[in-house]
Amino acid sequence: LFALMPEDSPFYIFEQSKIRHINDMTWILSSVTPYSLMLRAHSFKDSQTKSADINMAVFNYPILMTADIIGYDVDVVPVGKDQKQHLEFARDIAESFNKIYGVDFFKLPEPYIDENLAVIPGIDGRKMSKSYDNYIGIFDDKKILKKQIMAIVTDDTPLEASKNPDKCNVFALMKFFTSPERLDTIAQKYRA
């Protein structure tokens, strides 16, 4: 995976579940988070339409996301359009914490949305989501990872025929890890 990242990439990839104290921070932030704010969360509202049996993990998910976002003291967070609400919630919760305790303890990060990469496509071409089971688990073992990659939906155009890179799921995913120069070279090969 790390070989796919350009050496000069400004981003770091890490396994969130390995970061200590995120759950502690989530608990602390839940004590300053208004109930009314959580009622507006997409994750909660969407789950209400699917099932009447909603657990507190779904309800509190935006607080966990807030801990993930503000726990690293960053100024800008790259997000997709569909994740912008999480960042807005994080800012609201961080601002509430800062106000209650009278100190600018947490930064209020700004969203960074690259319009060309605003939604990460899944292996089936839809928005990548665990809910759709169309994601690539970058920390999965090699056998599972290979199976996910081999499941990326492509068209039935013969391998030797020219293709439109803008209509290819593999190419769409490569945009996240490939330098513009290399991407241009690959696009030319698609069209050849």
Backbone as ProteinMPNN parsed JSONL, in Angstrom:
{"seq_chain_A": "LFALMPEDSPFYIFEQSKIRHINDMTWILSSVTPYSLMLRAHSFKDSQTKSADINMAVFNYPILMTADIIGYDVDVVPVGKDQKQHLEFARDIAESFNKIYGVDFFKLPEPYIDENLAVIPGIDGRKMSKSYDNYIGIFDDKKILKKQIMAIVTDDTPLEASKNPDKCNVFALMKFFTSPERLDTIAQKYRA", "coords_chain_A": {"N_chain_A": [[0.828, -1.206, 0.0], [1.84, 1.31, 0.891], [3.705, 1.774, -1.023], [2.21, 2.724, -3.074], [1.657, 5.338, -2.469], [2.668, 8.616, -3.289], [6.013, 9.78, -2.77], [6.232, 12.433, -1.934], [3.806, 12.953, -0.807], [1.364, 14.755, 1.031], [-0.14, 13.452, 2.877], [-0.869, 11.078, 5.485], [-1.179, 7.641, 6.121], [-2.802, 5.653, 8.401], [-3.783, 3.223, 10.852], [-6.679, 3.763, 12.354], [-7.858, 2.496, 14.552], [-5.721, 1.748, 16.071], [-4.854, 3.932, 17.429], [-4.332, 5.232, 20.532], [-6.495, 6.182, 23.201], [-8.622, 7.385, 21.802], [-11.204, 6.477, 22.308], [-11.477, 7.326, 24.98], [-11.403, 10.068, 24.623], [-13.695, 10.354, 23.083], [-15.676, 9.776, 24.973], [-15.328, 11.945, 26.761], [-15.904, 14.102, 25.042], [-18.56, 13.513, 24.531], [-19.791, 14.471, 26.754], [-20.077, 17.165, 26.369], [-21.59, 17.475, 24.183], [-24.497, 18.457, 22.593], [-27.674, 16.881, 22.762], [-29.583, 17.568, 20.857], [-28.008, 18.203, 18.663], [-27.014, 15.713, 17.856], [-29.346, 14.52, 16.98], [-29.626, 15.56, 14.473], [-27.751, 14.32, 12.905], [-26.628, 12.664, 9.973], [-25.994, 9.916, 9.999], [-27.557, 8.934, 12.086], [-30.183, 9.756, 11.355], [-30.465, 8.409, 8.905], [-30.359, 5.75, 9.76], [-32.698, 5.536, 11.181], [-34.689, 5.293, 9.297], [-34.191, 2.782, 8.373], [-34.381, 0.936, 10.467], [-36.09, 0.325, 13.516], [-34.733, -0.41, 15.685], [-32.318, 1.008, 16.944], [-29.013, 1.41, 17.985], [-26.89, 2.828, 20.586], [-24.326, 3.211, 19.633], [-24.594, 3.888, 16.95], [-25.989, 6.272, 17.252], [-24.092, 7.808, 18.669], [-22.0, 7.931, 16.898], [-21.125, 10.281, 15.383], [-19.735, 11.63, 17.389], [-17.573, 9.991, 17.937], [-16.356, 10.229, 15.435], [-15.71, 12.912, 15.598], [-13.729, 12.872, 17.604], [-11.811, 11.452, 16.166], [-11.236, 13.339, 14.218], [-10.515, 15.857, 15.472], [-8.591, 15.092, 17.217], [-5.96, 15.194, 16.39], [-4.938, 17.683, 16.136], [-5.031, 19.358, 13.799], [-5.162, 21.698, 11.034], [-6.534, 21.543, 8.625], [-8.709, 19.237, 7.03], [-8.862, 16.631, 4.778], [-11.748, 15.744, 3.098], [-14.528, 13.949, 1.688], [-17.407, 15.07, -0.157], [-19.636, 13.871, 0.984], [-18.82, 13.481, 3.559], [-18.611, 15.872, 4.771], [-20.426, 16.825, 6.697], [-19.637, 15.49, 9.017], [-17.281, 16.807, 9.633], [-18.267, 19.362, 10.108], [-19.827, 18.835, 12.38], [-17.75, 18.093, 14.087], [-16.385, 20.512, 14.357], [-18.42, 22.017, 15.626], [-18.721, 20.584, 18.05], [-16.122, 20.732, 19.114], [-15.916, 23.488, 19.387], [-17.909, 23.901, 21.291], [-16.781, 22.534, 23.49], [-14.459, 24.106, 23.881], [-15.665, 26.545, 24.553], [-17.122, 25.932, 26.92], [-15.032, 25.282, 28.667], [-13.537, 27.551, 28.547], [-11.207, 27.966, 27.029], [-9.102, 27.838, 24.151], [-8.73, 24.98, 23.34], [-9.114, 22.862, 21.475], [-8.48, 22.851, 18.0], [-10.372, 24.255, 15.306], [-10.859, 22.664, 12.653], [-10.697, 23.212, 9.098], [-12.588, 22.13, 6.229], [-11.204, 20.291, 3.487], [-12.002, 19.876, 0.31], [-11.451, 18.257, -2.522], [-12.598, 18.881, -5.563], [-12.328, 17.243, -7.759], [-11.957, 14.806, -6.653], [-14.024, 14.28, -4.908], [-15.752, 12.24, -4.075], [-15.047, 8.996, -3.134], [-14.825, 6.248, -5.195], [-16.349, 3.016, -4.92], [-15.601, -0.533, -5.219], [-17.544, -1.325, -6.945], [-18.241, 0.896, -8.332], [-20.102, 2.624, -7.227], [-20.431, 5.04, -4.515], [-17.829, 4.564, -2.199], [-18.304, 2.484, 0.557], [-18.721, 0.928, 3.721], [-21.233, 0.069, 4.286], [-22.262, -0.606, 1.807], [-20.662, -2.686, 1.243], [-18.528, -2.46, -0.531], [-15.914, -1.716, -0.37], [-12.316, -1.3, -0.091], [-10.331, -2.842, 2.084], [-7.687, -1.553, 3.328], [-5.926, -2.423, 5.284], [-6.346, -5.085, 5.476], [-5.497, -8.622, 5.245], [-3.21, -9.92, 2.739], [-4.428, -11.826, 1.032], [-7.222, -11.376, 1.25], [-7.276, -8.688, 0.484], [-6.358, -8.873, -2.172], [-8.513, -10.293, -3.264], [-10.55, -8.37, -2.991], [-9.59, -6.338, -4.674], [-9.512, -7.667, -7.116], [-12.192, -7.848, -7.537], [-13.072, -5.451, -8.478], [-15.308, -3.701, -10.441], [-15.353, -3.764, -13.907], [-15.629, -2.87, -17.414], [-16.784, -4.779, -20.321], [-15.046, -4.473, -22.39], [-12.614, -5.582, -24.687], [-9.278, -6.421, -23.633], [-7.201, -5.438, -25.272], [-8.39, -3.345, -26.643], [-9.051, 0.205, -27.082], [-9.817, 2.402, -24.346], [-11.981, 4.429, -22.3], [-10.656, 6.301, -19.858], [-12.028, 7.82, -17.991], [-14.317, 6.482, -17.431], [-13.732, 4.285, -16.0], [-13.502, 2.215, -13.208], [-11.14, 1.308, -11.971], [-9.235, 3.176, -12.823], [-10.379, 5.458, -11.693], [-9.979, 4.969, -8.972], [-7.202, 4.971, -8.917], [-6.593, 7.637, -9.09], [-6.392, 8.601, -6.529], [-3.961, 7.823, -5.548], [-1.917, 8.238, -7.322], [0.527, 10.189, -8.983], [-0.07, 13.26, -10.809], [1.349, 13.331, -13.249], [2.041, 10.63, -13.751], [-0.518, 9.572, -13.832], [-1.508, 10.792, -16.123], [0.085, 9.556, -18.055], [-0.815, 6.912, -17.796], [-3.505, 7.273, -18.528], [-3.18, 7.906, -21.228], [-2.289, 5.442, -22.168], [-4.589, 3.937, -21.751], [-6.242, 5.045, -23.706], [-4.936, 4.382, -26.037]], "CA_chain_A": [[0.0, 0.0, 0.0], [2.614, 2.537, 1.022], [4.399, 1.977, -2.284], [1.299, 3.455, -3.955], [1.627, 6.751, -2.089], [3.828, 9.374, -3.749], [6.938, 10.105, -1.679], [6.014, 13.8, -1.468], [2.408, 13.078, -0.413], [1.163, 15.451, 2.309], [-1.06, 12.657, 3.689], [-0.388, 9.906, 6.199], [-2.167, 6.593, 6.27], [-2.585, 4.885, 9.622], [-4.945, 2.459, 11.286], [-7.301, 4.567, 13.411], [-8.143, 1.703, 15.748], [-4.481, 1.584, 16.831], [-4.567, 5.175, 18.136], [-4.793, 5.13, 21.911], [-7.263, 7.239, 23.863], [-9.731, 7.935, 21.018], [-12.453, 6.18, 23.038], [-11.53, 8.221, 26.138], [-11.745, 11.396, 24.116], [-15.092, 10.278, 22.671], [-16.484, 9.872, 26.194], [-15.225, 13.323, 27.248], [-16.638, 14.966, 24.113], [-19.997, 13.263, 24.649], [-20.317, 15.251, 27.883], [-20.299, 18.557, 25.953], [-22.307, 17.429, 22.912], [-25.945, 18.546, 22.787], [-28.552, 15.848, 22.224], [-30.237, 18.102, 19.659], [-27.058, 18.123, 17.553], [-26.957, 14.318, 17.408], [-30.583, 14.205, 16.257], [-29.489, 16.046, 13.091], [-26.693, 13.576, 12.217], [-27.07, 11.794, 8.877], [-25.885, 8.499, 10.372], [-28.711, 8.619, 12.929], [-31.415, 9.916, 10.583], [-30.526, 7.324, 7.917], [-30.633, 4.481, 10.429], [-34.097, 5.539, 11.626], [-35.53, 4.831, 8.2], [-33.891, 1.367, 8.126], [-34.739, 0.054, 11.569], [-36.497, 0.987, 14.763], [-33.823, -0.898, 16.718], [-31.072, 1.765, 16.771], [-28.206, 1.357, 19.2], [-26.206, 4.076, 20.938], [-23.122, 3.371, 18.814], [-25.021, 4.643, 15.767], [-26.336, 7.622, 17.705], [-22.873, 8.511, 19.094], [-20.964, 7.853, 15.866], [-20.504, 11.576, 15.078], [-18.804, 12.03, 18.459], [-16.358, 9.223, 17.643], [-15.732, 10.878, 14.269], [-15.13, 14.161, 16.093], [-12.459, 12.529, 18.254], [-10.889, 11.114, 15.081], [-10.888, 14.538, 13.453], [-9.837, 16.922, 16.228], [-7.566, 14.514, 18.081], [-4.618, 15.294, 15.803], [-4.536, 19.086, 16.158], [-4.767, 19.771, 12.42], [-5.875, 22.876, 10.554], [-7.341, 21.203, 7.453], [-8.991, 17.806, 6.937], [-9.412, 16.257, 3.472], [-12.984, 14.97, 3.206], [-15.42, 13.914, 0.539], [-18.622, 15.866, 0.055], [-20.551, 13.145, 1.86], [-18.268, 13.479, 4.916], [-18.498, 17.249, 5.25], [-21.206, 17.014, 7.922], [-18.829, 15.03, 10.153], [-16.347, 17.877, 9.976], [-19.057, 20.44, 10.701], [-20.126, 18.39, 13.743], [-16.496, 18.156, 14.857], [-16.161, 21.924, 14.674], [-19.424, 22.423, 16.623], [-18.422, 19.949, 19.336], [-14.864, 21.324, 19.605], [-16.23, 24.855, 19.81], [-18.654, 23.78, 22.539], [-15.8, 22.183, 24.524], [-13.633, 25.293, 24.127], [-16.487, 27.559, 25.222], [-17.422, 25.47, 28.28], [-13.829, 25.315, 29.498], [-12.941, 28.875, 28.452], [-9.859, 27.907, 26.461], [-9.068, 27.307, 22.786], [-7.989, 23.731, 23.45], [-9.194, 22.16, 20.196], [-8.575, 23.635, 16.773], [-11.579, 24.065, 14.511], [-10.287, 22.452, 11.32], [-11.468, 23.525, 7.897], [-12.631, 21.0, 5.287], [-10.565, 20.398, 2.185], [-12.709, 19.003, -0.618], [-10.94, 18.326, -3.89], [-13.787, 18.642, -6.386], [-12.053, 16.13, -8.675], [-11.911, 13.572, -5.878], [-14.948, 14.532, -3.806], [-16.337, 10.986, -3.627], [-14.2, 7.855, -3.46], [-15.672, 5.175, -5.726], [-16.145, 1.669, -4.424], [-15.203, -1.504, -6.243], [-18.662, -1.479, -7.879], [-18.476, 2.179, -8.991], [-20.869, 3.519, -6.352], [-19.646, 5.622, -3.433], [-17.256, 3.528, -1.346], [-18.951, 2.46, 1.864], [-18.847, -0.388, 4.358], [-22.65, -0.295, 4.184], [-22.464, -1.228, 0.496], [-19.683, -3.774, 1.142], [-17.791, -2.243, -1.783], [-14.7, -1.005, 0.014], [-11.053, -2.022, -0.072], [-9.785, -2.748, 3.438], [-6.25, -1.44, 3.069], [-5.152, -3.114, 6.309], [-6.674, -6.514, 5.441], [-4.349, -9.427, 4.809], [-3.0, -9.874, 1.282], [-5.384, -12.679, 0.322], [-8.501, -10.657, 1.214], [-7.046, -7.477, -0.301], [-6.317, -9.271, -3.586], [-9.883, -10.639, -3.655], [-11.296, -7.113, -3.146], [-9.096, -5.639, -5.869], [-9.945, -8.426, -8.302], [-13.646, -7.688, -7.669], [-13.41, -4.122, -9.019], [-16.143, -3.836, -11.633], [-14.854, -3.149, -15.145], [-16.54, -3.164, -18.522], [-16.423, -5.984, -21.069], [-14.201, -4.111, -23.52], [-11.417, -6.439, -24.74], [-8.088, -5.842, -23.033], [-6.386, -4.724, -26.267], [-9.154, -2.231, -27.211], [-8.902, 1.479, -26.368], [-10.832, 2.586, -23.305], [-12.129, 5.767, -21.754], [-10.253, 6.204, -18.449], [-12.991, 8.503, -17.132], [-15.437, 5.573, -17.16], [-13.134, 3.068, -15.462], [-13.384, 2.22, -11.748], [-9.736, 1.147, -11.582], [-8.602, 4.473, -13.041], [-10.941, 6.39, -10.705], [-9.294, 4.708, -7.698], [-5.792, 5.341, -9.056], [-6.48, 9.089, -8.912], [-6.105, 8.9, -5.129], [-2.62, 7.39, -5.167], [-0.974, 8.396, -8.418], [0.879, 11.576, -9.305], [-0.733, 13.705, -12.051], [2.155, 12.954, -14.417], [1.873, 9.182, -13.955], [-1.918, 9.373, -14.193], [-1.618, 11.199, -17.521], [0.706, 8.481, -18.836], [-1.726, 5.767, -17.755], [-4.678, 7.644, -19.325], [-2.787, 7.773, -22.641], [-2.264, 4.004, -22.47], [-5.978, 3.519, -21.856], [-6.813, 5.517, -24.98], [-4.155, 3.873, -27.187]], "C_chain_A": [[0.86, 1.253, 0.0], [3.433, 2.809, -0.231], [3.525, 2.751, -3.268], [1.289, 4.951, -3.674], [2.853, 7.461, -2.65], [4.7, 9.769, -2.556], [6.684, 11.491, -1.103], [4.56, 14.04, -1.035], [2.296, 13.803, 0.924], [0.297, 14.645, 3.28], [-0.344, 11.49, 4.348], [-1.523, 8.899, 6.247], [-1.809, 5.817, 7.531], [-3.878, 4.195, 10.0], [-5.53, 3.13, 12.522], [-7.496, 3.764, 14.682], [-6.907, 1.464, 16.601], [-4.123, 2.834, 17.64], [-5.173, 5.089, 19.535], [-5.606, 6.365, 22.309], [-8.373, 7.872, 23.01], [-11.059, 7.663, 21.737], [-12.59, 7.053, 24.282], [-11.982, 9.612, 25.709], [-13.212, 11.443, 23.68], [-16.009, 10.44, 23.885], [-16.483, 11.311, 26.73], [-16.042, 14.267, 26.362], [-18.144, 14.745, 24.199], [-20.611, 14.073, 25.791], [-20.552, 16.719, 27.532], [-21.109, 18.63, 24.655], [-23.814, 17.47, 23.155], [-26.696, 17.404, 22.092], [-29.171, 16.316, 20.906], [-29.313, 18.06, 18.444], [-27.03, 16.705, 16.987], [-28.208, 13.914, 16.635], [-30.516, 14.632, 14.794], [-28.462, 15.256, 12.284], [-27.263, 12.651, 11.146], [-27.05, 10.329, 9.285], [-27.08, 8.06, 11.218], [-30.003, 8.686, 12.121], [-31.568, 8.799, 9.557], [-30.894, 6.001, 8.573], [-32.076, 4.404, 10.912], [-35.013, 5.006, 10.539], [-35.325, 3.344, 7.937], [-34.403, 0.456, 9.229], [-35.162, 0.864, 12.788], [-35.555, 0.604, 15.902], [-32.438, -0.255, 16.536], [-30.298, 1.721, 18.075], [-27.473, 2.678, 19.418], [-24.926, 4.285, 20.136], [-23.449, 4.166, 17.549], [-25.293, 6.091, 16.154], [-25.076, 8.44, 18.026], [-21.77, 8.532, 18.042], [-20.345, 9.215, 15.514], [-19.53, 12.058, 16.155], [-17.488, 11.27, 18.297], [-15.62, 9.852, 16.461], [-15.075, 12.198, 14.683], [-13.79, 13.896, 16.76], [-11.404, 12.185, 17.208], [-10.391, 12.356, 14.342], [-10.064, 15.525, 14.273], [-8.714, 16.403, 17.118], [-6.144, 14.678, 17.586], [-4.142, 16.731, 15.648], [-4.164, 19.609, 14.764], [-5.615, 20.98, 12.044], [-6.873, 22.549, 9.442], [-7.51, 19.678, 7.407], [-9.544, 17.513, 5.543], [-10.631, 15.353, 3.667], [-13.691, 14.946, 1.862], [-16.659, 14.734, 0.858], [-19.556, 15.199, 1.058], [-20.067, 13.097, 3.304], [-18.19, 14.875, 5.52], [-19.276, 17.476, 6.546], [-20.423, 16.556, 9.151], [-17.865, 16.122, 10.598], [-17.087, 19.06, 10.613], [-19.442, 20.089, 12.141], [-18.885, 18.508, 14.614], [-16.208, 19.595, 15.264], [-17.135, 22.4, 15.758], [-19.09, 21.865, 18.007], [-17.145, 20.532, 19.939], [-15.11, 22.742, 20.113], [-16.986, 24.855, 21.133], [-17.709, 23.464, 23.699], [-14.973, 23.408, 24.903], [-14.396, 26.364, 24.902], [-16.754, 27.184, 26.677], [-16.206, 25.623, 29.186], [-13.038, 26.621, 29.366], [-11.521, 28.901, 27.912], [-9.949, 27.35, 25.037], [-8.2, 26.049, 22.763], [-7.946, 22.984, 22.126], [-9.228, 23.16, 19.052], [-9.902, 23.316, 16.099], [-11.139, 23.895, 13.058], [-11.257, 22.793, 10.197], [-11.503, 22.295, 6.992], [-11.8, 21.304, 4.047], [-11.257, 19.382, 1.291], [-12.155, 19.243, -2.006], [-12.106, 17.942, -4.795], [-13.585, 17.494, -7.375], [-12.096, 14.782, -7.96], [-12.91, 13.608, -4.725], [-15.617, 13.274, -3.261], [-15.422, 9.847, -4.061], [-15.097, 6.737, -3.974], [-15.324, 3.833, -5.088], [-15.81, 0.719, -5.544], [-16.319, -1.756, -7.259], [-19.011, -0.171, -8.599], [-19.331, 3.141, -8.189], [-19.92, 4.131, -5.322], [-19.123, 4.502, -2.536], [-17.859, 3.627, 0.052], [-18.948, 1.042, 2.422], [-20.29, -0.86, 4.259], [-22.954, -0.996, 2.867], [-21.56, -2.444, 0.299], [-18.905, -3.684, -0.179], [-16.482, -1.497, -1.538], [-13.476, -1.917, -0.1], [-10.452, -1.789, 1.303], [-8.268, -2.736, 3.388], [-5.378, -2.111, 4.122], [-5.515, -4.602, 6.401], [-5.447, -7.312, 5.004], [-4.343, -9.507, 3.282], [-4.027, -10.681, 0.501], [-6.733, -11.976, 0.174], [-8.383, -9.408, 0.341], [-7.037, -7.794, -1.795], [-7.724, -9.593, -4.085], [-10.715, -9.371, -3.877], [-10.875, -6.388, -4.417], [-9.55, -6.351, -7.141], [-11.453, -8.298, -8.538], [-14.047, -6.314, -8.207], [-14.14, -4.305, -10.342], [-15.506, -3.075, -12.795], [-15.845, -3.481, -16.257], [-16.053, -4.409, -19.275], [-15.619, -5.675, -22.328], [-12.974, -5.025, -23.534], [-10.179, -5.69, -24.233], [-7.286, -5.002, -24.022], [-7.101, -3.511, -26.88], [-8.916, -0.952, -26.406], [-10.079, 1.659, -25.417], [-10.882, 4.047, -22.875], [-11.769, 5.707, -20.268], [-11.263, 6.846, -17.494], [-14.2, 7.636, -16.791], [-14.939, 4.257, -16.553], [-12.954, 3.178, -13.945], [-11.943, 2.101, -11.277], [-9.023, 2.493, -11.711], [-9.085, 5.495, -12.01], [-10.258, 6.204, -9.351], [-7.826, 5.133, -7.755], [-5.575, 6.842, -8.855], [-6.087, 9.472, -7.487], [-4.655, 8.617, -4.744], [-1.536, 7.698, -6.19], [-0.714, 9.866, -8.708], [0.19, 11.974, -10.612], [0.033, 13.289, -13.314], [1.961, 11.481, -14.761], [0.445, 8.882, -14.395], [-2.148, 9.726, -15.663], [-1.038, 10.117, -18.443], [-0.218, 7.27, -18.915], [-2.97, 6.05, -18.599], [-4.378, 7.521, -20.82], [-2.767, 6.312, -23.048], [-3.679, 3.445, -22.585], [-6.53, 3.842, -23.246], [-6.139, 4.93, -26.21], [-4.766, 2.591, -27.742]], "O_chain_A": [[0.637, 2.16, -0.802], [3.817, 3.952, -0.481], [4.042, 3.37, -4.198], [0.948, 5.744, -4.551], [3.969, 6.963, -2.504], [4.192, 10.056, -1.472], [6.897, 11.71, 0.09], [4.13, 15.187, -0.911], [3.046, 13.504, 1.854], [0.027, 15.104, 4.39], [0.653, 10.981, 3.836], [-2.688, 9.267, 6.395], [-0.672, 5.382, 7.709], [-4.948, 4.555, 9.511], [-4.947, 3.072, 13.605], [-7.32, 4.292, 15.78], [-7.027, 1.021, 17.743], [-3.194, 2.803, 18.447], [-6.379, 4.896, 19.692], [-5.394, 7.457, 21.782], [-9.01, 8.821, 23.466], [-11.936, 8.526, 21.768], [-13.696, 7.48, 24.613], [-12.828, 10.239, 26.348], [-13.891, 12.449, 23.882], [-17.003, 11.162, 23.822], [-17.533, 11.829, 27.11], [-16.776, 15.12, 26.859], [-18.922, 15.671, 23.969], [-21.815, 14.332, 25.793], [-21.164, 17.446, 28.314], [-21.295, 19.71, 24.094], [-24.351, 16.606, 23.849], [-26.372, 17.026, 20.966], [-29.269, 15.543, 19.953], [-29.781, 17.9, 17.317], [-27.023, 16.523, 15.77], [-28.145, 13.069, 15.743], [-31.268, 14.12, 13.964], [-28.315, 15.498, 11.086], [-28.248, 11.948, 11.373], [-27.971, 9.579, 8.963], [-27.559, 6.934, 11.077], [-30.828, 7.776, 12.193], [-32.672, 8.293, 9.353], [-31.656, 5.217, 8.008], [-32.622, 3.309, 11.04], [-36.006, 4.34, 10.832], [-36.19, 2.702, 7.341], [-34.816, -0.672, 8.961], [-34.643, 1.951, 13.042], [-35.578, 1.226, 16.964], [-31.51, -0.892, 16.039], [-30.855, 1.965, 19.145], [-27.445, 3.537, 18.537], [-24.482, 5.422, 19.974], [-22.667, 5.02, 17.129], [-24.873, 7.019, 15.462], [-25.001, 9.623, 17.695], [-20.706, 9.101, 18.283], [-19.126, 9.291, 15.36], [-18.604, 12.813, 15.859], [-16.413, 11.836, 18.496], [-14.397, 9.988, 16.491], [-14.011, 12.553, 14.176], [-12.82, 14.612, 16.513], [-10.244, 12.575, 17.339], [-9.245, 12.4, 13.896], [-9.018, 15.982, 13.813], [-7.971, 17.188, 17.707], [-5.205, 14.331, 18.302], [-3.07, 16.976, 15.094], [-3.114, 20.225, 14.581], [-6.649, 21.248, 12.656], [-7.92, 23.186, 9.327], [-6.579, 18.93, 7.705], [-10.57, 18.071, 5.155], [-10.544, 14.318, 4.327], [-13.478, 15.811, 1.012], [-16.922, 15.05, 2.018], [-20.187, 15.868, 1.876], [-20.828, 12.711, 4.191], [-17.751, 15.036, 6.658], [-18.833, 18.24, 7.404], [-20.53, 17.168, 10.214], [-17.661, 16.334, 11.793], [-16.582, 19.681, 11.548], [-19.389, 20.946, 13.022], [-18.962, 18.971, 15.752], [-15.826, 19.853, 16.405], [-16.739, 23.097, 16.692], [-19.165, 22.577, 19.008], [-17.091, 20.796, 21.14], [-14.573, 23.142, 21.146], [-16.743, 25.7, 21.994], [-17.822, 24.059, 24.771], [-14.803, 23.716, 26.082], [-13.845, 27.009, 25.794], [-16.628, 28.023, 27.568], [-16.331, 26.043, 30.337], [-11.993, 26.782, 29.996], [-10.723, 29.757, 28.292], [-10.782, 26.488, 24.758], [-7.086, 26.054, 22.238], [-6.887, 22.525, 21.697], [-9.913, 24.181, 19.12], [-10.476, 22.246, 16.298], [-11.057, 24.873, 12.316], [-12.474, 22.675, 10.342], [-10.56, 21.505, 6.983], [-11.714, 22.454, 3.616], [-11.119, 18.175, 1.487], [-12.364, 20.304, -2.595], [-12.548, 16.793, -4.786], [-14.548, 16.846, -7.784], [-12.254, 13.74, -8.596], [-12.657, 13.022, -3.673], [-16.011, 13.247, -2.096], [-15.065, 9.75, -5.236], [-16.024, 6.317, -3.282], [-14.169, 3.556, -4.764], [-15.742, 1.125, -6.704], [-16.073, -2.334, -8.317], [-19.959, -0.127, -9.382], [-19.299, 4.347, -8.434], [-18.742, 3.777, -5.268], [-19.871, 3.602, -2.156], [-17.918, 4.702, 0.648], [-19.149, 0.075, 1.687], [-20.544, -2.06, 4.16], [-23.807, -1.882, 2.815], [-21.681, -3.152, -0.701], [-18.661, -4.689, -0.846], [-16.01, -0.746, -2.392], [-13.596, -3.138, -0.192], [-10.102, -0.66, 1.648], [-7.635, -3.792, 3.404], [-4.196, -2.346, 3.873], [-5.046, -5.299, 7.301], [-4.487, -6.759, 4.466], [-5.338, -9.203, 2.624], [-4.452, -10.266, -0.578], [-7.321, -11.981, -0.908], [-9.28, -9.107, -0.447], [-7.636, -7.07, -2.59], [-8.09, -9.214, -5.197], [-11.491, -9.295, -4.83], [-11.722, -5.882, -5.154], [-9.925, -5.709, -8.122], [-11.935, -8.608, -9.627], [-15.235, -6.041, -8.374], [-13.651, -4.98, -11.247], [-15.167, -1.898, -12.674], [-16.775, -4.266, -16.068], [-15.043, -5.011, -18.912], [-15.521, -6.509, -23.228], [-12.353, -5.225, -22.49], [-10.064, -4.475, -24.394], [-6.747, -3.961, -23.648], [-6.462, -2.722, -27.576], [-8.619, -1.004, -25.213], [-11.176, 1.147, -25.644], [-9.926, 4.798, -23.071], [-12.515, 5.114, -19.488], [-11.346, 6.464, -16.326], [-15.017, 8.015, -15.952], [-15.639, 3.245, -16.587], [-12.328, 4.119, -13.457], [-11.562, 2.726, -10.287], [-8.291, 2.899, -10.809], [-8.298, 6.301, -11.513], [-9.988, 7.185, -8.657], [-7.272, 5.599, -6.759], [-4.478, 7.263, -8.487], [-5.517, 10.54, -7.262], [-4.174, 9.115, -3.727], [-0.358, 7.441, -5.941], [-1.632, 10.686, -8.679], [-0.105, 11.11, -11.438], [-0.575, 12.938, -14.325], [1.742, 11.129, -15.921], [0.23, 8.021, -15.248], [-2.893, 9.04, -16.362], [-1.615, 9.809, -19.486], [-0.381, 6.675, -19.98], [-3.443, 5.165, -19.311], [-5.231, 7.079, -21.59], [-3.184, 5.972, -24.155], [-3.94, 2.578, -23.419], [-7.196, 3.018, -23.873], [-6.7, 4.97, -27.305], [-4.246, 2.025, -28.703]]}, "name": "protein", "num_of_chains": 1, "seq": "LFALMPEDSPFYIFEQSKIRHINDMTWILSSVTPYSLMLRAHSFKDSQTKSADINMAVFNYPILMTADIIGYDVDVVPVGKDQKQHLEFARDIAESFNKIYGVDFFKLPEPYIDENLAVIPGIDGRKMSKSYDNYIGIFDDKKILKKQIMAIVTDDTPLEASKNPDKCNVFALMKFFTSPERLDTIAQKYRA"}
